[in-house]
Amino acid sequence: MLALGSTLITQQQQRRFAIPALFIACIVMFFIALSKGGVTISISEIIAIINQTAEDQLKHAIIWQIRLPRIVLAMIVGAGLAACGAAMQAIFRNPLADPGLIGVSSGAALGAVATIVLGTSIFANFSDSFGIYAVPVGAFLGCIGVCVFIYRLSAHSGQFTIISLLLAGIAVNAIVGSLIGVLTLISNDQQLRDLTFWSMGSLAGNHFTMMTPTLCIIIACCIGLLRLAKPLNLYLLGEAQAKHLGINVTKLKKQVFIYTALCTGAAVAITGIIGFVGFIVPHIVRLILGPDHRYLMPASILGGALMLGLADLFARTVILPAEVPIGLITSAIGGPFFLIMLLKTYQQRG
């Protein structure tokens, strides 16, 4: 009893201090990321630049036009991906679940690749109309289109089952993968280079005008997922128990699916494919704080912002003046982590 009591007290203390600690860590990382790069800028200079009292125009441009938009994008995208991962792991009741299971990333990839490869022929009018926004808009539309298709396949007679969602996602992912392969095959050298770099993920070249719609969508979806914390807790007891407690399970699953599709689609559209953030962060937070989504969801949001912010800092400083695609870094971290979790699962099952 004493051991159980001490364990509960320890977990309650962890929950009490985790969110403030993560928030402070995000602020510290934010200023470190602003100061580090090809040109080192001190914290005092950063504060002067933010207050519009600095005289160095070069450093002013570096902060406002390059680093600040990039860091804000990294943190909000990381927060959105982690929130979606936490919600998907709850809905599937599986800590190895990820937003990619429902075909969001593959749909965005199809839209982006189609825009890159066919942007000078079939989609010439589309590319001319949207200009530099053509690839992000194409990726987002591709994501939404594929998700709507998966939703139609999964919803039958008012029911929306996890098994049908998973099977539909797997089937559509395979079809989309073959279409991407065909588009890759007919692409020229420049198009092949563009789609290859897009698929590896990058936060470079974005500015607030371009980012604003994406950031608004991700923030709105994160708020929506935060409001689902209590229903998700009840859902973990089982669908039958959740229904008896007054939860509309079908509506809950549809809400999570819609929020995840919009949030992940918006993130992938602007950054390319950045994997494993939605898997790693919620899993680590759940191991530390437990499965209560009242704490798990906000901690995952802050943890995702922290992880992707640090990954971006590493990506743009490790081999100056060149830059490592951020998707490679998250995959290099996530692949071994996934294998470790898989081996632990096998060990627990004997």
N, C-alpha and C positions, 0 to 999 in steps of 0.2 A: 504493500500500500504506500509506504514511504517513497519507494522508488518510482511508483506510478505518479504520485503527487509531485515529486521533484521533476519528473519528465514533463508533466503538464505545465508546471510553473515555468520551466525552461522554454517550452514552446510558446507560451503566452508572452514571455519576455522577448523572445525572438520576433514574434509578430508585432509587438509594440514598437520595437526599435528598427525593424527591417525597413519599413517604408521611409521614415526620416533619414536613415543611413543611406539608402539608395538615392534619395533625393539630393542629399549633400554630395554624394559621389558623382552624380550627374552634373551638378554645378561645377565641381572641381574639374571633372573631365572636360566640360565645355570650355573653360578658360585655358586649360592646358592645350586643347586642340586648336583654339584660336591663336595661341602663341607659337606653336611649333609648325615647322614647314621649311620650305626653301629659304625663307626670310624669317628669322627669329624676332618676335615682337614681345617686349616685356608686358607684364600685367598692367603696370602703370600706363604704358602707352596705349594698351587696349582700352582701358577705362577712359582715357582722354579722347580716343577716337570715337568711342560710343557716345560720349558727351559732346562730340563735335567741337572739341577744343584743341585737337592736334593739328600741327602745321605740316607734317610729312604727308604729302598727297599720295605717294607710292604705297605707304603702309595703310593709309586710309582706304585706298582702292582694294588692297589685298584683303582687308578685313571685310568690307561691306560687299564687295563684288565677287569674292572667291570663297573665303573661308566661312563666313557667317552663314550664307545660304546653304553651303554644303553640310555644315555641322547640324544646322536646324533640320535639314532634310534627313540626315542620317539618324538623328535621335527620334524624329517622329515616325519614320518608316520602321525603325527597329521596334518602337513602342507598338505600332499597329500590327506588325508580324507576330510579336510575342503575345499580344492580346488574342489574336486569332488562333494561335497555337494552343493557348490555354483553353479557349472555348471549344476547339475541335477535340482536344484530349478529353474534355468533360463529356461532350456529346457521344463520342465513340467509347467512352469509359476505358480508354487505353492510353497509357503515358507515352506510347510510341507514335501516336497520331500526329498529323501535320496538315496544314492547309492545302498542300499539294495533292492530298488524297482526292479532293473533289474536283480536280482538273483546272483550278484557277490559274496556276502558273503555266500550264501547257496551253490554255486558251490565250493568255496574254502573249506567249511566245509565238503562237500561230499568227495572231494579229500583227505583231511587230515584224516577223519574217515576211509575211505577205506584203506589208507596206514597203519594206526595204527592197524586196526582189521585184515586185510588180508595180512599184511606185512610178516607174517611168513608162509603163505600158497600160495595163488594165486600170490601175488606180492612179493614173496621172492627174486627173482632175482632183481627186482626194488629196494627193500630195501637194498640188499647187494651192489648194484652198487653205490647208492648215500649215504649210511651210515647215518650220522647224518643229512644230507640234505634231506633225503627221505620224511619226512613229509612236510617241506616247498615246495619242488618241487611238491609233490603230490597235495598239496593244490592249488598251482598256476596252474597246469595242469587241475585240476578239475574246477577251476574258468574259465579258458579260454575255456574249452570244453562246459560248460553250457552257457557261454556268446555267443559263436559261434552258439549254438543251438537256443538261444533266438533271435539272430540276423537273422537267417534264417527264423524263424517263423514270424518275424516282417517285413521283407523286401519282398515286392511283386511288381513285374513289375517296379522296379526301385524306388518305393516309400518306405518311412520309417516313418511311422506315430507314434505319441506318444501313441495313444490309443492302437494300436497293440502291441507296446513295453510293455506297462503297463500290458495288458491282458496276453501276453506271459510270462512276468516275474512272474505274480501271479500264473499262471498254472504250470510253471516249478518249482517255489519255493515249491509248494505243492507236486509235484512228488519227488523232491530232498529230501524234509523233510521225506517222507515215506521211501525212500531208506536209509537215515541216521538212521531212527528208526529201520529198519531191521538189519543194521550193528550193532547198539547198542545192539539189542536183542541177537545177536550171539557172542558178545564179552565176553572175560573172565574178571575177576576182575581187573587185571592190565591194560588191554586195556581200560576197562570202566573208570578207574581212569585217564588214560592218555588223553583220548578224552574229558573227563569232564573238566580237567584243561585246555586243549587246547581251548575249547569252551569259557572259561571265560577270555581268553586273558592274555598274559604275555610278558614282555620285557626282562625277565631274561635269562641268559645263552647264549646270542648272542655275537659274536666278529666280528671285522671288516672284516675278510676273508669271513665269512658267510653272512654278511650284505651287502657287496659291490654291488652284482647284484641287490638286492632289492632297495637300495638307488639310484642307477643309473636309474632304471626304474621310480621310483617315481619322482625324480628330472626332468627327461626328460618329463614326463607327466604334471608336474606342469608348466614347461616352455611352453608346447603346449597349455595348458588351458589359461595361461596368454595371449598368442597371439590371443586367440579367444574373448578377452574382447569386442572389438568393434562390431564384428558380433553378439555377445550375446545381446548387448545393442539394436541393431536394431531388433533382433528377438523378444524382449519383446514388440515391437510395434504390433506384430501379424505376422503370416506367410506371408499373402498377402502383407502387407506393406514392410516386409523385402525383399521379392522377387522383388518388384518394385524398391527397393533401391540397387539392385544388389547382394544380398546375396543368395548363393546357399543353401537353407534351408535344403534340404535332406543331402547334404554333411556336413553341420554344425552339424546336429543331429548325423550323423555317426561318425564324429570326436569326439564329446563329449562322445558318447557311447564307442568308442575304448579307449580313454584316461582314462575314468572312470573305465572300465573293467581292463585295465592293471595296473593302479595305485592302485586301491582298492584290486585287486587280489594279487599284490606283497606285499602290506601292511598286508593283512590278512594272507597270507602264512607264513610270518615271525613272526607275533605277536599273531595269533589267532584272534578271533572275538572281535573287540572293537567298540561298537556301539555308536551312537548319536553324535560323534564328527562332522561328516559331516552334521548333522542337526542343532545342537546348534550354532556352531560358525558362519556360514554364516547368520543365522537368526538374531543373535545379531548384527553383523556387518551391515547388511542391515537396521536394525532399527536405527542405529546411523548415518551411512554414506549415506544411500539411495541406490538405485538399480544400480548405475553406476558401471559396472564391471571393469572399469579402476582403480577404488579405491577398490571396493568390493573384487576382486580376490586377489590382494596382501595383503590386510588387513586380509582376511580370512586365507591365507597361514600362516601369522605371528600369527594370533589368534589361529589357530589350533596347531601350534608348541608350543605356550605358554600354551594352555589348557592341552594338553597331557603331556607336561613336568611337569606341576604342579601336574597333576593327578598321574603321576609316582612317583614323590617326596613324595606325600602323601601315595601312596600304599606301598612304601618300608620303611617308617619311622613311620607310625602310630602305629604299633603293633610289634616293634622290639623285638626279632630278626626274627619274622615271616614276611610274606609279603601278602598283599591283592591283589588278581588278579585285574589288572587294568580295565578289562572289567566290573567288578562289580561296580567300582567307577563311570565310565562314564555312566553306566546304571542307577545308583542311582541318578546321576545329571540329566540325560536326560529324564527319565520317568516323574518326576514331571514337568520339563520344557515343555515337549510335551503336558501334560494335561493342563497347564496354557495357552499355545498358542491355544490349541483347544477350551478352554472355551472363550478366547478372540475372536476367530473367530465366535463362536456362538453368542456372545453378539453383535458383529458388524453387524451380519446379522439379529439381532432382534429375 
